Amino acid sequence: MIFENEKKILKIIKYAPSVFILLVSIIILTIQFIEKNNTFQKEKIKIQNEYIERNKELIKDRVNEVYTYIQNEKKSTEEDLKDSLSLAINNAHAIAQTIYKNNKDKDPKFVKKLIIDALRNIRFNDGRGYYFIYDKKGVNHLLPYNRELEGKSFWNHKDAKGIPIVRQMIEVLKTKDESYCQWHWYNPLKPDVQKRKIGLVKNFEPFDWFIGTGEYVEDFEKDIQNRILKHIQNIRFGKSGYIFIINYDSIYLSHIRKEFINQNAVTNNDTIEIKKVIKDLIEISKNGQGYYAYTQNKKPGVEKPINKTSYVKGLNEWSWMIGTGFYQDDMEKSIQDRKAYLDQDFKKRLVQTIQIELLLVFILLLFSIYFSKILQNIFEKYTKDIEHHIETNNKQQNMLAYQSKMAAMGEMIGNIAHQWRQPLSAISTTSTGLKLQKEMNMLDDKFLLKSLNDINAAAQFLSSTIDDFRNFFKVNKEKSIFSIKDILKKSISLVSAQFKNHDIAIIENIEDIKITNFQNELIQVVINILNNAKDELVKKHKDSKKIILINTQILEDTLIIEIKDNAQGIPLDILDRIFEPYFTTKHKRQGTGVGLFMSREIINKNMKGNIKAYNSTFVYQNCEYNGAVFRITLPLNTTNLNKEH
């Protein structure tokens, strides 16, 4: 027979874990339900921020692509111009040679007139191109747009820059048969001011002439610009993405709305506070590039005001502003899609959580019943022994036996309770881990099976104590022999992708040596320093050259590693504090302030070396830079690699 109190204990042991898990499950599900909406609000803000940042990078890349395309087209302008001039002058020379050869026996004056008349009315490059002829004394014989100047000397004539252009051409042609020249001349179509001109002149030996032609760079560039604008006009991306170009006089040169082209952007009234918007955008372009947010009155395809963010970049030599943007109403669809996903995901996680909790309850119930049966048999045995003693001994002996029995039971129950405390704690921790993994959408079959095995192991080994895990986190550190060059190369390779993305050059000047020490810890220190240098370079050198120098040298029995950057150095008011724990100049989301502290601990305590930081001025490729220097000193137990080979 089992006493009433013993029955209560058995029931508690049998059902308490299952009830506990059920209660935890209800709490977890309630928290999940409450937190779903909170999660959506956080996700909404995250989506908004990510959408804006992602699209900022996207429009920046698109503008830069167009800018690069224009620059490439510009580079070919003068070469294309020279090719067209070469073709034209060769044609003129061939005509003159043919006329001369066919009329050698005639009066030279007559032949000259034939050549001049043949070339006078020839035009090319959309009617802008014409030929001129001078003799080697500077007298003009052909000038179609100013015939009254024909027969006059240009020996002393100078262009707007003060260059005696005809004399210069004659001088060049003394040593060359033909030559390209540059000068400034009055454009027949715009005769009020002299414009830069590129020309080609070529000797015509029979009459001691030279025949020439030229093209105004501005006019030729106009053709290039029109070709570029025609290409840009057809660029589209997404549903409503396009490239717009406005010159610094506020005139649209390219826009998705064709009626805007060649119109003043202010009079088009395309945005709220249009005058301020256009003025600000042009100012940003003149100074380089940048982002600008405003409200556009009508989005293409949507007849209502929409918030827009644009990125513009200036092409100052042409006085162009190149830009594109994105509309923030597209973000709302992403938010709604995310909400639908979160709702579906919550339902899925709810079902999976219930399944996991029921499985845990079932497993715990089985183990509880099993162990309660064992305890019941033990209690029944003790009860029978006590009843036997009560029947055969006197009341005092019976009382002593009862007290002994109760003490033994109390000790056993205490042991059992002690044994259950830790497995229950492990089960609770494991179930909480499953819950967290599930909430973070990281739960996989491997982790689930491992967690269930842990619960089974906790039940099977009730006599185990927390001391079994005493050495779980012990680190077995052993020194090894390694090449300093290999370690530095490995450190650099681990961070090289980020450094390339930020155009940071790492220059190595490494004297190779083998040392005996903790190689993984040295890698950790080097990466810490490199990453700190990267952060400062990105922050202080957005567009300028960014470099990091890594030097090593051996002085007697000491290895010295120096890592320099050109990020202008460490402010003097914090230089003495950078190795303190939890000291950081970064935002709390970006750093904890333990990186340099741990670096000093590793170098000074573990590796028996020394690390210090100071500011320095150094010269690289004939340029002087200012920056921080981290100097690591390590003791040598080495073999020089050169001696080994």
Order of alpha helices (4+ residues) and beta strands (2+ residues): alpha-alpha-beta-beta-alpha-beta-beta-beta-alpha-beta-beta-beta-beta-alpha-alpha-beta-beta-beta-alpha-alpha-alpha-beta-alpha-beta-beta-alpha-beta-beta-alpha-beta-beta-alpha
